[in-house]
């Protein structure tokens, strides 16, 4: 774990801060309610975090809902393509998944702040289960059979409901663990996201082959119902802070409050920028994965697991390393190294195929790509997980939901642009490896900008929680 570092604000570290009680006995992250009591043998590792009963139930709910969502996301892509044979229809599925997030994530975060998060998570999981049942029903109805538009409408509604669940879930994590366990909890959170994505991408095509086009949606509905049951079992209060303490403000006003918090906190802004850049990398790889396999590696697009599984395994491994505090580098140093590593891996993926073919060692290309994907995943985890941790540590309990609403808005907005820009460039240029090289060069450039332009400003990523503009009430230097 990184050694404690002094804050970089002008006011320095006051004597009051030097005599604060231990973290688990002080209110976490400026919250207005007491901290979670320390657990016996408390530590930040996965096993220690999972000793907390209520966090286990939240994690179980995350496992069920994430697996179900990734499962049906891959299944829908296959089913819609089978129905239409059109790539544009598959793109429409992606838009139906992401567009609600751009519109609804921020107000959904405000809504999560103002209501009981446990009830919201239960209700949204049950609603999503019901919507998924409508997909096979729509394909059995005579007037809707063999048409893709009902699936697109249901997908849009499904994603809209999910926008409420995501910030409610993310904002609940610090309420169920101690402050020292936040990075471990976030590492487990990200590990689960990636593992369920990997598992869903593997199980969805297998299930479609074995059971047909409709059964996967029933399976996913059952998983959402089990996730709702896990949320119901959470015993800790996840209600809105100080309900009824004052007049209700308008959702737009509360969203403006969230923007104001971001304006005052350089740490939060850099955390969101870092998260957005990492997610652009994730979804661009998804956009380029299939054509890269087909046109560069000369494999079937169905073999995308050649790249996807080692990359996800690397990310999971890095999540475990960070969750166990086995790396002591400052976050800004880790981030810059990770940008250089991911960019270099992408450059190598574009450059090596023609080189290997020219020297007659094409048989080694697949193993080389697997190793590069593994290194890419490790470096990607070193960008994603610290970004999430900074966002968790730097937000208050009453504002965390709306901040994460903004975060998920960034996530969904980050998906569309790379899908269109890099995917279109690959189609127009007929040079997927060239586009991968350009993308890698841009990522390396981002690392250079971080290191040589914004290096001093990135100190805010390593400030202790609470030593930021949100606690001083004045804007940081940008």
C-alpha positions as CSV (number, residue, x, y, z in Angstrom):
1,X,0.0,0.0,0.0
2,X,1.2,3.5,-0.8
3,X,2.9,5.3,2.1
4,X,0.9,8.3,3.5
5,X,1.6,11.5,1.7
6,X,1.0,15.0,2.8
7,X,-1.8,16.9,1.1
8,X,-1.0,19.4,-1.6
9,X,-3.4,22.2,-0.6
10,X,-2.2,25.5,0.5
11,X,-3.5,25.1,4.0
12,X,-1.3,22.1,4.7
13,X,-2.1,19.6,7.4
14,X,-3.6,21.1,10.5
15,X,-3.0,19.9,14.1
16,X,-6.6,18.8,14.3
17,X,-6.0,16.4,11.4
18,X,-2.9,15.0,13.2
19,X,-5.0,14.1,16.2
20,X,-7.9,12.5,14.4
21,X,-9.1,9.1,15.7
22,X,-8.4,6.0,13.7
23,X,-10.3,5.7,10.4
24,X,-12.8,3.1,11.5
25,X,-13.8,5.3,14.5
26,X,-14.1,8.6,12.6
27,X,-16.9,9.4,10.2
28,X,-15.9,8.0,6.8
29,X,-15.5,10.3,3.9
30,X,-17.1,13.3,5.7
31,X,-20.3,11.2,6.2
32,X,-23.0,12.5,8.7
33,X,-23.6,9.0,10.2
34,X,-21.2,6.8,12.1
35,X,-18.6,4.7,10.3
36,X,-19.1,0.9,9.9
37,X,-17.7,-0.7,13.1
38,X,-14.4,-2.4,12.6
39,X,-14.6,-6.1,12.0
40,X,-12.4,-8.5,14.0
41,X,-9.1,-9.0,12.1
42,X,-10.1,-6.3,9.7
43,X,-8.0,-5.9,6.6
44,X,-8.4,-4.8,3.0
45,X,-8.1,-8.1,1.2
46,X,-11.0,-9.8,-0.5
47,X,-11.5,-12.5,2.2
48,X,-11.6,-9.8,4.9
49,X,-14.1,-7.7,3.0
50,X,-16.3,-10.6,2.4
51,X,-16.4,-11.3,6.2
52,X,-18.9,-8.4,6.4
53,X,-22.3,-10.1,6.1
54,X,-24.1,-7.2,4.4
55,X,-21.3,-6.6,1.9
56,X,-21.5,-10.3,1.0
57,X,-25.2,-9.9,0.1
58,X,-24.4,-6.8,-1.9
59,X,-21.7,-8.7,-3.7
60,X,-24.0,-11.6,-4.4
61,X,-26.5,-9.2,-5.9
62,X,-23.8,-7.8,-8.0
63,X,-22.7,-11.2,-9.2
64,X,-26.2,-12.2,-10.2
65,X,-27.2,-9.0,-11.9
66,X,-23.9,-8.5,-13.7
67,X,-23.8,-12.1,-14.9
68,X,-27.4,-11.8,-16.1
69,X,-26.8,-8.5,-17.9
70,X,-23.6,-9.6,-19.7
71,X,-25.3,-12.9,-20.5
72,X,-28.3,-11.4,-22.2
73,X,-26.2,-8.6,-23.8
74,X,-24.2,-11.2,-25.8
75,X,-27.3,-13.3,-26.4
76,X,-29.2,-10.3,-27.8
77,X,-26.4,-9.4,-30.2
78,X,-26.5,-13.0,-31.6
79,X,-30.3,-13.2,-31.7
80,X,-30.8,-9.8,-33.4
81,X,-28.1,-10.6,-36.0
82,X,-29.8,-14.0,-36.7
83,X,-33.2,-12.2,-37.1
84,X,-31.9,-9.4,-39.4
85,X,-28.5,-10.3,-40.8
86,X,-27.6,-6.6,-40.5
87,X,-24.6,-5.1,-38.7
88,X,-26.6,-1.9,-38.2
89,X,-29.2,-3.9,-36.2
90,X,-26.4,-5.1,-34.0
91,X,-25.2,-1.5,-33.6
92,X,-28.8,-0.5,-32.7
93,X,-28.7,-3.1,-29.8
94,X,-25.5,-1.3,-28.5
95,X,-27.2,2.0,-28.8
96,X,-30.3,0.7,-27.0
97,X,-28.0,-0.4,-24.2
98,X,-26.0,2.8,-23.9
99,X,-28.2,5.7,-24.9
100,X,-30.4,5.5,-21.7
101,X,-27.2,5.8,-19.7
102,X,-26.3,9.1,-21.4
103,X,-29.7,10.5,-20.6
104,X,-30.6,9.0,-17.2
105,X,-27.4,8.1,-15.3
106,X,-27.0,11.6,-13.7
107,X,-30.6,12.1,-12.6
108,X,-30.7,8.4,-11.5
109,X,-27.7,9.1,-9.2
110,X,-29.6,12.0,-7.7
111,X,-32.6,9.7,-7.2
112,X,-30.5,7.1,-5.5
113,X,-29.2,9.8,-3.1
114,X,-32.8,10.7,-2.1
115,X,-34.2,7.2,-1.6
116,X,-33.5,3.9,0.1
117,X,-30.8,2.3,-2.0
118,X,-31.7,-1.2,-0.8
119,X,-35.3,-0.8,-2.0
120,X,-34.1,0.7,-5.3
121,X,-31.8,-2.2,-6.0
122,X,-34.5,-4.8,-5.1
123,X,-37.1,-3.1,-7.3
124,X,-34.8,-2.5,-10.3
125,X,-33.7,-6.2,-10.3
126,X,-37.3,-7.4,-10.2
127,X,-38.3,-5.0,-13.0
128,X,-35.4,-6.2,-15.2
129,X,-36.4,-9.8,-14.6
130,X,-39.9,-9.0,-15.8
131,X,-38.7,-7.2,-18.9
132,X,-36.5,-10.1,-19.8
133,X,-39.4,-12.5,-19.7
134,X,-41.1,-10.2,-22.3
135,X,-38.4,-11.0,-24.9
136,X,-39.3,-14.7,-25.4
137,X,-43.0,-13.8,-25.1
138,X,-42.6,-11.2,-27.9
139,X,-41.1,-13.9,-30.1
140,X,-43.9,-16.2,-29.5
141,X,-46.7,-13.7,-30.3
142,X,-47.9,-14.1,-33.9
143,X,-47.7,-10.4,-34.8
144,X,-44.2,-9.9,-33.3
145,X,-42.5,-13.1,-34.4
146,X,-39.2,-12.8,-36.3
147,X,-39.0,-9.0,-35.8
148,X,-36.1,-7.2,-34.1
149,X,-37.8,-4.0,-33.1
150,X,-39.6,-5.4,-30.0
151,X,-36.2,-6.6,-28.7
152,X,-34.8,-3.1,-29.2
153,X,-37.7,-1.5,-27.3
154,X,-37.4,-4.0,-24.4
155,X,-33.6,-3.5,-24.4
156,X,-34.0,0.3,-24.1
157,X,-36.4,-0.1,-21.2
158,X,-34.2,-2.7,-19.6
159,X,-31.2,-0.4,-19.8
160,X,-33.2,2.6,-18.5
161,X,-34.2,0.7,-15.3
162,X,-30.5,-0.4,-14.9
163,X,-29.4,3.2,-14.7
164,X,-31.0,3.5,-11.3
165,X,-29.4,0.2,-10.0
166,X,-25.8,1.1,-11.0
167,X,-25.3,4.3,-8.9
168,X,-27.3,2.9,-6.0
169,X,-25.1,-0.2,-5.9
170,X,-21.8,1.7,-6.3
171,X,-22.8,4.3,-3.7
172,X,-23.7,1.6,-1.2
173,X,-20.3,0.0,-1.0
174,X,-18.6,2.5,1.4
175,X,-21.6,2.2,3.7
176,X,-21.0,-1.5,4.2
177,X,-17.2,-1.6,4.7
178,X,-14.7,0.3,6.8
179,X,-12.7,3.1,5.2
180,X,-9.5,1.0,5.0
181,X,-11.4,-1.7,3.1
182,X,-12.7,0.6,0.3
183,X,-9.9,-0.2,-2.2
184,X,-10.2,-3.9,-1.5
185,X,-14.0,-3.7,-1.9
186,X,-13.6,-1.7,-5.2
187,X,-11.0,-4.2,-6.5
188,X,-13.5,-7.0,-5.7
189,X,-16.2,-4.9,-7.4
190,X,-14.2,-4.5,-10.6
191,X,-13.0,-8.1,-10.5
192,X,-16.6,-9.2,-10.5
193,X,-17.5,-6.9,-13.3
194,X,-14.8,-8.3,-15.5
195,X,-15.3,-12.0,-14.4
196,X,-19.0,-11.9,-15.1
197,X,-18.3,-10.2,-18.4
198,X,-15.9,-13.0,-19.4
199,X,-18.3,-15.7,-18.1
200,X,-21.3,-14.1,-19.8
201,X,-19.4,-13.9,-23.2
202,X,-18.5,-17.6,-22.9
203,X,-21.9,-19.0,-21.6
204,X,-24.2,-17.0,-23.9
205,X,-23.2,-18.6,-27.2
206,X,-23.0,-22.0,-25.6
207,X,-26.5,-21.6,-24.1
208,X,-27.9,-20.4,-27.4
209,X,-26.5,-23.5,-29.2
210,X,-27.7,-25.9,-26.5
211,X,-31.1,-24.5,-25.7
212,X,-32.1,-22.2,-28.5
213,X,-32.7,-18.4,-28.7
214,X,-35.3,-18.0,-25.9
215,X,-34.1,-20.0,-22.9
216,X,-31.1,-17.6,-22.1
217,X,-33.6,-14.8,-21.3
218,X,-35.5,-17.0,-18.8
219,X,-32.1,-17.9,-17.1
220,X,-31.1,-14.3,-16.9
221,X,-34.6,-13.4,-15.4
222,X,-34.0,-16.0,-12.6
223,X,-30.5,-14.5,-11.9
224,X,-32.1,-11.0,-11.5
225,X,-34.7,-12.4,-9.2
226,X,-31.9,-14.0,-7.0
227,X,-30.1,-10.7,-7.0
228,X,-33.2,-8.9,-5.7
229,X,-33.4,-11.6,-3.0
230,X,-29.8,-10.8,-2.0
231,X,-30.6,-7.1,-1.8
232,X,-33.6,-7.9,0.5
233,X,-31.2,-9.7,2.9
234,X,-29.0,-6.6,3.5
235,X,-29.6,-5.6,7.0
236,X,-27.7,-2.3,7.1
237,X,-29.6,0.9,6.5
238,X,-29.0,2.3,3.1
239,X,-31.6,5.0,3.4
240,X,-31.1,8.6,2.2
241,X,-29.1,10.7,4.6
242,X,-31.2,12.7,7.0
243,X,-34.6,12.1,5.3
244,X,-37.0,14.8,5.9
245,X,-34.4,17.1,7.3
246,X,-35.3,19.9,4.9
247,X,-37.3,20.7,1.9
248,X,-36.9,18.5,-1.1
249,X,-34.9,20.2,-3.9
250,X,-35.5,19.7,-7.5
251,X,-33.6,16.8,-9.2
252,X,-31.9,19.3,-11.6
253,X,-30.8,21.4,-8.6
254,X,-29.2,18.4,-7.0
255,X,-27.5,17.5,-10.3
256,X,-26.1,21.0,-10.3
257,X,-24.9,20.4,-6.8
258,X,-23.1,17.3,-8.0
259,X,-21.5,19.3,-10.8
260,X,-20.4,21.9,-8.2
261,X,-18.8,19.2,-6.1
262,X,-16.8,18.1,-9.2
263,X,-15.8,21.7,-9.9
264,X,-14.4,22.1,-6.4
265,X,-12.6,18.8,-6.4
266,X,-9.6,18.3,-8.7
267,X,-9.3,14.7,-7.4
268,X,-12.8,13.7,-8.4
269,X,-12.3,15.4,-11.8
270,X,-9.1,13.4,-12.5
271,X,-10.7,10.2,-11.3
272,X,-13.5,10.7,-13.8
273,X,-11.1,11.5,-16.6
274,X,-9.0,8.5,-15.8
275,X,-12.1,6.2,-15.7
276,X,-13.4,7.6,-19.0
277,X,-10.1,7.0,-20.8
278,X,-9.9,3.5,-19.5
279,X,-13.4,2.7,-20.6
280,X,-12.8,4.2,-24.0
281,X,-10.0,1.6,-24.3
282,X,-12.3,-1.2,-23.2
283,X,-15.0,-0.6,-25.7
284,X,-12.7,0.3,-28.5
285,X,-11.1,-3.1,-28.1
286,X,-14.6,-4.6,-28.3
287,X,-15.3,-2.7,-31.5
288,X,-12.0,-3.8,-33.1
289,X,-11.8,-7.3,-31.7
290,X,-13.8,-9.3,-34.3
291,X,-12.3,-7.6,-37.4
292,X,-8.8,-7.9,-35.9
293,X,-9.3,-11.6,-35.5
294,X,-10.7,-12.1,-39.0
295,X,-8.5,-9.8,-41.0
296,X,-5.2,-9.8,-39.1
297,X,-5.1,-13.1,-37.3
298,X,-7.2,-14.9,-40.0
299,X,-9.4,-16.5,-37.4
300,X,-13.2,-16.6,-37.0
301,X,-14.8,-13.6,-35.2
302,X,-16.3,-16.3,-32.8
303,X,-12.7,-16.8,-31.5
304,X,-12.7,-13.4,-29.8
305,X,-11.9,-15.2,-26.6
306,X,-8.3,-15.5,-27.8
307,X,-8.0,-11.8,-27.0
308,X,-10.8,-11.3,-24.5
309,X,-10.1,-14.0,-21.9
310,X,-6.4,-13.2,-21.3
311,X,-7.1,-9.5,-21.1
312,X,-9.8,-10.1,-18.6
313,X,-7.6,-12.5,-16.7
314,X,-4.9,-9.8,-16.5
315,X,-7.4,-7.3,-15.2
316,X,-8.6,-9.7,-12.6
317,X,-5.0,-10.4,-11.5
318,X,-4.3,-6.7,-11.2
319,X,-7.5,-6.3,-9.2
320,X,-6.3,-8.9,-6.8
321,X,-2.8,-7.3,-6.5
322,X,-4.3,-3.9,-5.7
323,X,-6.9,-5.4,-3.4
324,X,-4.3,-7.0,-1.3
325,X,-2.1,-3.8,-1.3
326,X,0.8,-5.6,-2.9
327,X,1.9,-2.5,-4.9
328,X,3.2,0.5,-3.1
329,X,3.5,3.0,-6.0
330,X,1.7,6.3,-5.8
331,X,-1.4,6.3,-7.9
332,X,-0.2,8.9,-10.3
333,X,3.0,6.8,-11.0
334,X,0.9,3.7,-11.4
335,X,-1.4,5.5,-13.8
336,X,1.4,6.8,-16.1
337,X,3.1,3.4,-16.2
338,X,-0.2,1.7,-17.0
339,X,-0.9,4.2,-19.9
340,X,2.5,3.5,-21.4
341,X,2.0,-0.3,-21.0
342,X,-1.5,-0.4,-22.6
343,X,-0.4,1.8,-25.5
344,X,2.7,-0.3,-26.1
345,X,0.7,-3.5,-26.1
346,X,-1.7,-2.1,-28.7
347,X,1.2,-0.8,-30.9
348,X,2.7,-4.3,-30.7
349,X,-0.6,-6.0,-31.7
350,X,-0.6,-3.8,-34.8
351,X,3.1,-4.1,-35.8
352,X,3.9,-7.7,-35.0
353,X,1.5,-9.6,-37.4
354,X,3.2,-8.4,-40.7
355,X,6.7,-8.8,-39.0
356,X,6.0,-12.3,-37.9
357,X,4.7,-13.2,-41.4
358,X,7.7,-11.6,-43.1
359,X,10.2,-13.7,-41.0
360,X,8.2,-16.9,-41.3
361,X,7.1,-17.3,-37.7
362,X,3.4,-16.8,-38.1
363,X,2.8,-19.8,-35.9
364,X,4.0,-17.8,-32.9
365,X,1.6,-14.9,-33.6
366,X,-1.4,-16.2,-31.6
367,X,0.8,-16.9,-28.4
368,X,2.3,-13.5,-28.8
369,X,-1.1,-11.8,-29.0
370,X,-2.3,-13.8,-26.0
371,X,0.7,-12.5,-23.9
372,X,0.1,-9.0,-25.1
373,X,-3.6,-9.2,-24.2
374,X,-2.7,-10.4,-20.8
375,X,-0.3,-7.5,-20.2
376,X,-2.9,-5.1,-21.6
377,X,-5.5,-6.4,-19.1
378,X,-3.1,-6.0,-16.2
379,X,-2.3,-2.4,-17.1
380,X,-5.9,-1.6,-17.7
381,X,-6.7,-2.7,-14.2
382,X,-4.1,-0.4,-12.9
383,X,-6.0,2.5,-14.5
384,X,-9.6,1.5,-13.7
385,X,-9.4,0.4,-10.1
386,X,-7.5,3.4,-8.7
387,X,-9.9,5.7,-10.6
388,X,-12.9,4.0,-8.9
389,X,-11.1,4.2,-5.5
390,X,-10.4,7.9,-5.9
391,X,-14.1,8.5,-6.6
392,X,-15.2,6.5,-3.6
393,X,-12.8,8.1,-1.2
394,X,-13.5,11.7,-2.4
395,X,-17.3,11.8,-2.2
396,X,-19.6,12.2,0.7
397,X,-22.4,9.9,1.6
398,X,-25.1,12.4,0.7
399,X,-23.5,13.2,-2.7
400,X,-22.0,9.8,-3.7
401,X,-25.1,8.6,-5.7
402,X,-25.3,11.7,-7.8
403,X,-21.5,11.7,-8.4
404,X,-21.7,8.1,-9.5
405,X,-24.7,9.0,-11.7
406,X,-22.3,11.3,-13.4
407,X,-19.7,8.6,-13.6
408,X,-22.0,6.2,-15.3
409,X,-23.0,9.0,-17.7
410,X,-19.3,9.2,-18.6
411,X,-19.2,5.4,-19.0
412,X,-22.1,5.3,-21.4
413,X,-21.0,8.4,-23.4
414,X,-17.6,6.8,-23.7
415,X,-18.9,3.8,-25.4
416,X,-20.5,5.3,-28.5
417,X,-17.7,7.5,-29.8
418,X,-15.0,4.8,-30.1
419,X,-17.5,2.3,-31.6
420,X,-18.3,4.8,-34.4
421,X,-14.9,6.4,-34.9
422,X,-12.5,3.5,-34.8
423,X,-15.0,1.0,-36.2
424,X,-15.7,3.3,-39.1
425,X,-12.0,3.9,-39.6
426,X,-11.3,0.2,-39.8
427,X,-14.2,-0.3,-42.3
428,X,-13.1,2.6,-44.5
429,X,-9.3,1.9,-44.4
430,X,-9.5,-1.9,-44.6
431,X,-6.5,-1.8,-42.3
432,X,-7.5,-3.0,-38.8
433,X,-3.9,-3.4,-37.7
434,X,-3.2,0.2,-38.8
435,X,-6.2,1.5,-36.7
436,X,-4.9,-0.5,-33.7
437,X,-1.5,1.1,-34.2
438,X,-3.1,4.6,-34.2
439,X,-5.1,3.8,-31.1
440,X,-2.0,2.6,-29.3
441,X,-0.1,5.7,-30.3
442,X,-2.9,7.8,-28.9
443,X,-2.8,5.9,-25.6
444,X,1.0,6.3,-25.3
445,X,0.4,10.0,-26.0
446,X,-2.0,10.2,-23.2
447,X,0.6,8.8,-20.9
448,X,3.1,11.4,-22.1
449,X,0.6,14.2,-21.4
450,X,0.0,12.8,-17.9
451,X,3.7,12.6,-17.1
452,X,5.0,15.9,-18.7
453,X,2.0,18.2,-18.6
454,X,-0.2,17.3,-15.7
455,X,2.3,15.5,-13.4
456,X,2.1,18.0,-10.5
457,X,-1.6,18.3,-10.7
458,X,-2.0,14.5,-10.4
459,X,-0.8,14.7,-6.8
460,X,-4.5,15.1,-5.9
461,X,-4.9,11.4,-6.8
462,X,-2.7,10.5,-3.8
463,X,-4.2,12.9,-1.2
464,X,-5.8,11.3,1.9
465,X,-9.6,11.2,1.8
466,X,-11.0,14.5,3.0
467,X,-8.0,16.7,2.1
468,X,-9.6,18.2,-1.0
469,X,-11.8,21.0,-2.0
470,X,-14.9,19.2,-0.9
471,X,-13.8,19.6,2.7
472,X,-12.3,23.1,2.3
473,X,-15.2,24.6,0.4
474,X,-13.1,26.3,-2.2
475,X,-12.0,25.3,-5.7
476,X,-8.7,23.5,-6.3
477,X,-6.4,24.7,-8.9
478,X,-7.4,22.9,-12.1
